[in-house]
Amino acid sequence: MSNETMLERLAWIIKTYGVITSDFYDRLAVDRPSRWSLRQHFGTWKGAVDAAIKLLETQGVKVTLPQAEERGNADAQVLKLTQQVYELSRHLQTSELCFTGTSHKFGLVSDTHFGSLFADKALLKYAYEVFAEEGVKTVLHAGDLMDGMRMYKGQEFELECQGADSQVALVVDQYPKQKGITTYFITGNHDRSFWKLSGTEVGDKVASQRPDMVHLGHQEADIKIGEGEAVATVRLVHPDGGTAYAISYKVQQYINAIPSGQKPDLLLTGHYHKTEELYYRGIISYQAGTTQHQTPFMRGKQLAAAMGFRILEIVVAPKRVVRVTSTFYPVRS
């Protein structure tokens, strides 16, 4: 994405949401100033927000800086605006990760739900041992790294530990480490509960303390595989919403809703705690499964947990995936 395009997007956000820059936010005692949030989630450079405001001024748009004393609760107002920007950023930009070479082997896990009493950390440890034995250097995690809080009534009684700091510390301390393996993860709806409650981005907190874990952003990330003209897109996604009776239905809905020209070659889906393989509308799709046992909440909703993990071997040619070999390691829940 060019700097010009990025400035136009930032300018549109500032114009639409009234999110402004610098001094006003720096004077307030909040963990996530909006300037920081914009730069972090859009991957922009220092001074980009100021440049976007100047762009608006050249277009005849006057940006009025609010005064803290004029607001009843300035901290809460800034936090609300920060959340709006974060929400908007998910729809304006999908994170990208690039790997050169035409053949790659990936480990795939999802919905590990650290902090839940039903998270099977021994299974996840075993998965990473298998990855190491099979020569996997890159693991993709399709979201819900941790269990979050206040997702449904009674969740607090299913938690090993509560609060963002406690669950982050649990991941940092107990998420498997294997020499030479890097885990690239997105955050899901359970992880995001901490953002909704307090504006805390737990993915960033984990990544800042674990060099072998890289946060790709919330809900979606695109992985580009190949080089030159031989490039294919693998999309890691953690959708919203409940599951359906037919295991493939929600994935088919997601594929149907992707705008023309934005479809990936390979789709890797978390969230539903299901596993399946599907080829639909030209997209190769896998659901990742989970390492969390069926919780009382899931049992009450008659939702099964497909526990296990995958190893994918992907070969690409110009602008397409030539071959995908998938090995699923099932575990009886």
C-alpha positions in Angstrom: 0.0 0.0 0.0 1.4 3.4 -1.0 2.0 6.2 1.5 -0.5 8.3 -0.5 -3.3 5.7 -0.2 -2.6 5.3 3.5 -2.8 9.0 4.1 -6.2 9.1 2.3 -7.5 6.3 4.5 -6.3 8.0 7.7 -7.8 11.3 6.6 -11.1 9.6 5.9 -11.1 8.1 9.4 -10.3 11.4 11.1 -13.0 13.2 9.1 -15.6 10.5 9.8 -14.9 9.7 13.5 -13.4 12.9 14.7 -10.3 11.1 15.9 -7.4 13.6 16.0 -3.8 13.6 16.8 -1.0 14.2 19.2 -1.2 16.7 22.1 -4.8 16.1 23.2 -4.4 12.4 23.5 -0.9 12.6 25.0 -2.4 14.7 27.9 -4.8 12.0 28.9 -4.0 9.0 31.1 -5.1 6.2 28.8 -3.2 3.0 27.8 -4.0 3.3 24.1 -3.8 6.8 22.6 -5.6 6.9 19.3 -2.5 8.1 17.5 -0.7 5.0 18.7 -3.6 2.9 17.7 -3.7 4.3 14.2 0.0 3.8 13.6 0.0 0.3 15.1 -3.0 -1.1 13.3 -2.2 0.5 9.9 1.5 0.1 10.1 2.2 3.7 9.4 5.1 5.9 10.1 5.7 8.6 12.7 3.9 11.7 11.9 1.4 10.0 9.5 -1.7 11.2 11.5 -0.4 14.8 11.4 0.2 14.4 7.7 -3.4 13.1 7.2 -4.8 16.2 9.0 -2.8 18.5 6.8 -4.2 16.6 3.8 -7.7 17.3 5.1 -6.9 21.0 5.5 -5.7 21.1 1.8 -9.1 19.7 0.9 -10.8 22.4 2.8 -11.8 20.3 5.8 -11.3 22.0 9.1 -10.2 19.7 11.9 -11.3 21.1 15.3 -9.3 19.8 18.3 -11.6 19.1 21.2 -10.6 20.4 24.6 -10.4 17.9 27.5 -12.1 20.2 30.0 -15.2 20.4 27.7 -15.9 16.7 28.1 -17.4 15.1 31.1 -15.2 12.0 30.9 -12.4 12.6 28.4 -10.6 9.3 29.1 -13.8 7.4 28.3 -14.3 9.4 25.1 -10.8 8.7 23.8 -11.1 5.0 24.6 -14.4 4.9 22.7 -12.9 6.6 19.7 -9.9 4.3 19.8 -12.2 1.3 19.7 -14.0 2.8 16.7 -10.7 3.2 14.9 -9.7 -0.3 15.7 -13.0 -1.7 14.5 -12.8 0.3 11.3 -9.2 -0.8 10.6 -10.3 -4.4 10.4 -12.4 -3.6 7.4 -10.0 -1.3 5.6 -6.8 -3.4 5.8 -5.9 -7.0 6.2 -2.5 -7.7 7.6 -0.1 -9.4 5.2 2.8 -11.8 5.7 5.1 -12.9 2.9 7.1 -16.1 2.4 9.4 -16.6 -0.6 9.8 -19.9 -2.3 7.2 -22.1 -4.0 6.9 -24.8 -1.5 6.1 -24.5 2.2 5.1 -26.6 5.2 2.9 -25.0 7.9 1.5 -26.2 11.2 -2.1 -25.1 11.8 -3.7 -24.7 15.2 -6.6 -22.7 16.5 -8.8 -21.9 19.5 -6.4 -22.8 22.2 -8.3 -20.7 24.7 -5.6 -20.3 27.4 -7.2 -19.3 30.7 -10.1 -21.9 30.2 -10.2 -24.8 32.5 -10.9 -26.9 29.4 -7.9 -25.8 27.4 -5.7 -28.9 26.7 -2.2 -27.5 27.0 -0.7 -31.0 26.9 -2.3 -31.5 23.5 -0.9 -28.2 22.2 2.5 -29.2 23.5 2.3 -32.5 21.7 1.3 -30.6 18.5 4.5 -28.6 18.7 6.5 -31.7 19.3 5.0 -33.2 16.1 5.7 -30.0 14.2 9.4 -30.1 15.3 9.7 -33.8 14.3 8.1 -33.1 10.9 10.4 -30.2 10.2 7.7 -27.5 10.5 9.3 -24.0 11.0 6.1 -21.9 10.8 2.9 -22.4 12.7 -0.3 -20.5 11.9 -2.8 -19.9 14.7 -6.3 -19.0 13.6 -7.4 -17.0 16.7 -8.8 -17.3 20.2 -5.4 -17.7 21.7 -7.0 -17.1 25.1 -10.5 -17.5 26.6 -11.2 -13.9 27.4 -13.9 -12.7 29.8 -17.6 -12.1 29.9 -18.3 -13.9 26.7 -21.4 -15.5 28.2 -23.0 -15.9 31.6 -21.2 -18.3 33.8 -17.9 -18.1 31.9 -16.1 -16.9 35.0 -16.7 -20.4 36.6 -15.0 -22.0 33.6 -11.7 -20.0 33.9 -8.4 -21.0 35.3 -7.4 -17.3 35.6 -9.3 -14.0 35.0 -8.2 -10.7 33.6 -6.1 -9.7 30.6 -2.8 -9.6 32.5 -3.3 -13.0 34.0 -4.2 -14.7 30.7 -1.4 -12.9 28.8 1.0 -14.1 31.5 -0.3 -17.7 31.1 0.3 -17.6 27.4 3.7 -16.1 27.7 4.7 -18.7 30.3 3.0 -21.9 29.0 2.5 -21.6 25.3 4.8 -24.2 23.7 8.3 -23.2 22.7 10.2 -25.2 20.1 13.6 -24.1 18.8 13.4 -22.8 15.2 9.5 -22.6 15.2 7.7 -19.2 14.9 4.0 -18.9 15.5 2.1 -16.3 13.6 -1.3 -15.7 15.1 -4.4 -13.6 14.7 -6.7 -12.7 17.6 -10.3 -13.9 17.7 -13.6 -12.9 19.4 -12.6 -14.3 22.8 -9.2 -12.4 22.7 -11.0 -9.3 21.7 -13.3 -9.4 24.8 -10.4 -7.6 26.6 -10.4 -4.9 24.0 -14.1 -4.4 24.5 -13.8 -4.3 28.3 -10.7 -2.2 28.7 -9.1 -1.3 25.4 -6.3 -3.9 26.0 -4.8 -5.5 22.9 -3.7 -8.9 24.3 -2.1 -10.0 21.0 0.4 -7.2 21.1 1.2 -7.9 24.8 1.9 -11.5 24.1 4.1 -10.8 21.0 6.1 -8.2 22.9 7.2 -10.8 25.5 7.5 -13.8 23.2 9.9 -13.3 20.2 8.8 -16.6 18.7 5.1 -15.4 18.5 4.1 -12.8 16.0 0.7 -11.0 16.1 -0.7 -10.4 12.7 -3.8 -8.5 13.8 -7.4 -9.2 14.6 -9.7 -11.6 12.7 -7.9 -11.8 9.4 -4.4 -11.9 7.9 -3.2 -12.8 4.4 0.0 -14.8 3.9 1.6 -14.4 0.5 3.5 -17.5 -0.6 5.9 -17.5 -3.5 7.9 -14.9 -5.4 7.8 -13.1 -8.8 4.6 -14.2 -10.6 4.3 -17.4 -8.6 2.5 -15.9 -5.7 -0.6 -17.3 -4.0 -2.7 -16.0 -1.1 -3.4 -18.0 2.1 -6.0 -16.3 4.3 -6.1 -16.9 8.1 -9.5 -16.0 9.4 -11.5 -16.1 12.7 -15.1 -15.1 11.8 -17.8 -13.9 14.1 -21.1 -15.5 14.8 -22.3 -19.0 15.9 -21.8 -22.3 14.2 -24.4 -24.1 12.0 -25.8 -27.6 11.8 -23.9 -28.2 8.5 -20.2 -28.0 9.3 -19.3 -26.4 6.0 -22.2 -23.9 5.9 -20.5 -20.9 7.7 -17.3 -21.3 5.6 -19.4 -21.3 2.4 -21.2 -18.2 3.6 -17.8 -16.5 4.3 -16.6 -17.4 0.8 -19.8 -16.2 -0.8 -19.4 -12.8 0.9 -15.8 -12.1 -0.2 -15.8 -9.3 -2.8 -14.6 -10.0 -6.3 -10.9 -9.7 -6.7 -10.2 -10.3 -2.9 -10.6 -14.0 -2.8 -7.7 -16.0 -1.4 -6.4 -19.2 -3.0 -6.4 -21.1 0.4 -8.6 -20.3 3.4 -7.8 -21.4 6.9 -10.6 -20.9 9.4 -10.8 -21.0 13.2 -13.6 -20.0 15.6 -16.1 -22.9 15.0 -14.1 -25.6 16.8 -14.7 -27.8 13.7 -12.5 -29.5 11.2 -13.2 -30.1 7.5 -11.7 -29.9 4.1 -13.6 -28.1 1.3 -13.1 -27.0 -2.3 -15.7 -24.3 -3.0 -15.9 -21.6 -5.7 -12.2 -22.0 -6.5 -11.0 -21.7 -2.9 -9.3 -24.6 -1.0 -10.6 -24.4 2.6 -9.7 -26.0 5.9 -11.2 -25.6 9.3 -8.5 -25.8 11.9 -10.1 -27.6 14.8 -9.4 -26.7 18.4 -7.3 -27.8 21.4 -10.1 -27.0 23.9 -12.4 -29.7 25.2 -16.1 -29.2 25.1 -17.1 -26.7 27.8 -20.3 -26.8 29.8 -21.5 -23.9 27.7 -20.8 -25.8 24.5 -22.5 -28.9 25.9 -25.6 -27.0 26.8 -25.7 -25.7 23.2 -25.1 -29.2 21.7 -21.8 -28.0 20.2 -19.1 -30.6 19.7 -15.4 -29.9 19.8 -13.3 -31.3 17.0 -9.9 -31.5 18.8 -6.7 -31.8 16.8 -4.2 -29.9 14.6 -2.9 -30.0 11.0 0.2 -29.9 9.0 -0.2 -28.4 5.5 2.3 -28.7 2.7 1.6 -26.0 0.0 3.1 -25.8 -3.5 2.4 -22.7 -5.6 2.7 -21.7 -9.2 1.9 -18.4 -10.9 -1.0 -16.8 -9.0 -2.4 -20.1 -7.8 -2.0 -23.0 -5.4 -0.9 -26.1 -7.4 -1.2 -28.6 -4.6 -2.0 -28.8 -0.9 -1.3 -31.9 1.2 -3.1 -31.8 4.6 -2.5 -34.2 7.5 -4.9 -33.9 10.4 -4.0 -35.3 13.8 -7.3 -36.0 15.6 -7.8 -36.3 19.3 -10.8 -37.9 20.8 -12.5 -35.2 22.9 
